[in-house]
Amino acid sequence: ELMTGYTMLRNGGVGNGGQPWVLRWSSRIRLTWLSFTLFIILVFFPLIAHYYLTTIDDADDAGKRIFGPRTGNELCEVKHVQDLCRIRESVSEELLQLEAKRQELNSEIAKLNLKIEACKKSIENAKQDLLQLKNVISQTEHSYKELMAQNQPKLSLPIRLLPDKDDVTFPLPKSNRNCRLHNCFDYSRCPLTSGFPVYVYNSDDYPFGSSLDPLIKQAFEATVRTNVYVTENANIACVYIILVGEMQEPVMPKPTELEQQLHSLPYWRTDGHNHLIINLSRKSETQNFIYNISTGRAMIAQSTFYDAQYRPGFDIVVSPLVHAMSEPNFLEIPPQVPVKRKYLFSFQGEKIESLRSSLQEVRSFEEEIEGNAPADYDDRIITTLKAVQDSKLDFVLVEFTCKNQPKASLPTEWALCGERDDRLELLKLSTFALIITPGDTRLVISAGCTMRLFEALEVGAIPVVLGEQVQLPYNDVIRWNEAALIIPKPRITEVHFLLRSISDNDLLAMRRQGRFLWETYFSTSDNVFSTVLAIIRTRIQIPAAPIREEPAVEIPHRSGKAAGTDPNMADNGDLDLGPVETEPPYASPKYLRNFTLTAMDIYRNWNSAPGPFHLFPYTPFDPVLPSEAKFLGSGTGFRPIGGGAGGSGKEFQAALGGNVPREQFTVVMLTYEREEVLMNSLERLNGLPYLNKVVVVWNSPKLPSEDLLWPDIGVPIMVVRTEKNSLNNRFLPWDEIETEAILSIDDDAHLRHDEIMFGFRVWREARDRIVGFPGRYHAWDIPHQSWLYNSNYSCELSMVLTGAAFFHKYYAYLYSYVMPQAIRDMVDEYINCEDIAMNFLVSHLTRKPPIKV
């Protein structure tokens, strides 16, 4: 049947009429086959597959297992599973590491806790040791104080002049003329260590203040504001000062009114002890209204004194205040050379009243005149001087009658003629200036005489004072015989011979001394006021206040760069200045000074004194020695420690440089934005003997580079910031300079160590001079009538430039604070010539040239 069906299908199902049956049969077969197939697939295939898979799981070959339990590595064959596995592994590793660190930290914490416990115990022990040390220190200090008390005298206030209570009237001396410091001055208000405080009354608080000359009043007030001794605390003051003149004539108070006002001063204390009454004058005539009032124990300072009024050693003769509110024009002052001028001497004046008429009219003085009236030499003086003028032997100019109306003057005084400018022009042509004192010898000094003296010293005419009884300004402390000729009137017939016999050297020395006195004590209101205070301070033996030093503002910098040593630079040869110091840098003794200064050498002539320094002609109230490395006051000179502080003979020779066996110097180096050059120069100083420190004056507004590494040369390097770019900064007295010797050096200078040591040795033997290396020559070129300056090397040298030179720190004070400001301004204007200015300053003071080595 199957075959029949198959044949029928092949024949297309047609034949013999059986086509429909065949179709039905084939459809039935297809459905049955399809059902059977589906049954097999749905039933038997899952069973077979299950059996097959279970049999494979039981196989020994692990590589044929598919769905059974498998290891992690096998599961990681899938990509995302592999990522998860990697994350799991990394986390596991980190956890293991963290656990290890935690255990390590726990162990460290345990160790630190042990250390903390040990530190606490050591702190407790240290506290106990500290308490013991404090007890030891306290006991040591107590023992030291006991030893000091045993070896030092007790310092107490001076004994009081007056009773303890100020309201108890202490009787005045029998006569005001008997007033001196020992009986009219209360030293108990002025201990040695007080610093000399001065209280100045405000004149505007009193009625007479409205009568004062406005110019003098303003100048006085301006000076008081800047003075270092003035204090506003009157309770601690040593001296009380009141300005009472010069007064204007129309509004001048009556003597009785002025006396009442003075006695009503808050600190007058019944008798005016420790008070100073100042009467300044800026004219040739001045009022002596203080003569008619009672001043008690108060000191008087003015330009006019009668013999019955003046108390030597107590009152003060002051110079006139010509330049009240302005400084003199130094450019108009003639030079000191040539020595001889057109006129040998000159005099202009007119005597308004004779001595005889003066004695007849002024009866109030007759009782004070002992013996006969003094002789009137003026007629003989006039005759003699006219004879000298008529002889034509020398050019002289004498006029005894003024062409114009003479200035007002006191009786028997020679009045001034003409205006001040005219008088100065004549004095500029005069080698000597005659000053004829008043005929009345009771007038010990007058404003007219002090004005003639002032003008003569101002223009360099040597004063010739006729009349030995005169009391010149500050006469008890200034050696006037070094600047003026004081001749008795009876010797008028010998004056011409005497003036011609003076040598040019002596004339120049007197002119220079007179110029110094005028500049220092006469020229300005500051000088006059400071001089008055210095006289009182010196009389009561109180040292001067120290002059200020320039505070050094350090620029921070990093150091530590090891500096090499150049064998050529460090070869010192056999030059030895004493033992080479290996200890750290130390400050040299510098300027030694103590409280005995004002009590010794009062009248010693320093021009012949031993020791290397006699920079200025000596006056006893000058602050001559600095204290604690500070130059004191604004005075005229100082004395070195040499000349009696050490040994002699072999010991002195071995010390080399006075009596200072151990001394160092400070290098001051000016620089401006040349860091590499500066570093090289600093490295060359490595190992330099006797070097105390290096002060680098940073003259640039731009600070050094932050990454700049400074060399370590074995001594401190101080980098100082400056306020402005100025070559004058090279000579500022920086407080960081702790030695007397300064080596001023440029930042590009090349000096070997042996050269520096040799220069230092020479300076120690000539401490008052500039000692250095680059020499220059200057002179007056007569054919061209100008100054010649030669920088070529030659045998003739007159200057040593400070680009590489030793000088004393004292000159830094003078250059910065005493030398006229116009010179420093010119240095700033030209940005040059500071070395020339320093050379001229030192030579002007010492009258010596520098030394080139």
Sequence and secondary structure as in RCSB ss.txt:
>XXXX:A:sequence
ELMTGYTMLRNGGVGNGGQPWVLRWSSRIRLTWLSFTLFIILVFFPLIAHYYLTTIDDADDAGKRIFGPRTGNEL
CEVKHVQDLCRIRESVSEELLQLEAKRQELNSEIAKLNLKIEACKKSIENAKQDLLQLKNVISQTEHSYKELMAQ
NQPKLSLPIRLLPDKDDVTFPLPKSNRNCRLHNCFDYSRCPLTSGFPVYVYNSDDYPFGSSLDPLIKQAFEATVR
TNVYVTENANIACVYIILVGEMQEPVMPKPTELEQQLHSLPYWRTDGHNHLIINLSRKSETQNFIYNISTGRAMI
AQSTFYDAQYRPGFDIVVSPLVHAMSEPNFLEIPPQVPVKRKYLFSFQGEKIESLRSSLQEVRSFEEEIEGNAPA
DYDDRIITTLKAVQDSKLDFVLVEFTCKNQPKASLPTEWALCGERDDRLELLKLSTFALIITPGDTRLVISAGCT
MRLFEALEVGAIPVVLGEQVQLPYNDVIRWNEAALIIPKPRITEVHFLLRSISDNDLLAMRRQGRFLWETYFSTS
DNVFSTVLAIIRTRIQIPAAPIREEPAVEIPHRSGKAAGTDPNMADNGDLDLGPVETEPPYASPKYLRNFTLTAM
DIYRNWNSAPGPFHLFPYTPFDPVLPSEAKFLGSGTGFRPIGGGAGGSGKEFQAALGGNVPREQFTVVMLTYERE
EVLMNSLERLNGLPYLNKVVVVWNSPKLPSEDLLWPDIGVPIMVVRTEKNSLNNRFLPWDEIETEAILSIDDDAH
LRHDEIMFGFRVWREARDRIVGFPGRYHAWDIPHQSWLYNSNYSCELSMVLTGAAFFHKYYAYLYSYVMPQAIRD
MVDEYINCEDIAMNFLVSHLTRKPPIKV
>XXXX:A:secstr
 HHHHHHHHHTTT STT HHHHHHHHHHHHHHHHHHHHHIIIIIHHHHHHHHHHHHHTSS GGG  SS   HHHH
TTSHHHHHHHHHHHHHHHHHHHHHHHHHHHHHHHHHHHHHHHHHHHHHHHHHHHHHHHHHHHHHHHHHHHHHHHH
HS        SS SSTTS     SSGGG  HHHH  GGG  GGG   EEE  GGGSGGGGGB HHHHHHHHHHHH
H TTB S GGG SEEEEEEESB GGG   HHHHHHHHHTSTT TTT TTEEEEE  SSS    GGGGS  TT EE
EES EETTT  TTTSEE    SSSSS   GGGS  S SSS SEEEEEE EE S HHHHHHH GGGGGG  SS   
  HHHHHHHHHHHHHH SS  EEESS SS      TT EE  S HHHHHHHHHTEEEEEEE  S TTEEE HHHH
HHHHHHHHHT EEEEE TT   TTTTTS GGGT EEE GGGGGGHHHHHHTS HHHHHHHHHHHHHHIIIIISSH
HHHHHHHHHHHHHHTT    B   B  EE   EEEEE    TTTS  TT   SS   S           TTGGGS
 TT  GGG SSS   S   TTS  S BTTB BTT S    S SSSS  THHHHHH STT SS  EEEEEEESS H
HHHHHHHHTTTT TTEEEEEEEE  SS   TT EEEE SS EEEEE SS  GGGGG  BTT  SSEEEEEETT  
  HHHHHHHHHHHHHSTTS EES EEEEEEETTTTEEEEE S  S   EE TTEEEEEHHHHHIIIIIS HHHHH
HHHHHT  HHHHHHHHHHHHH    EE 
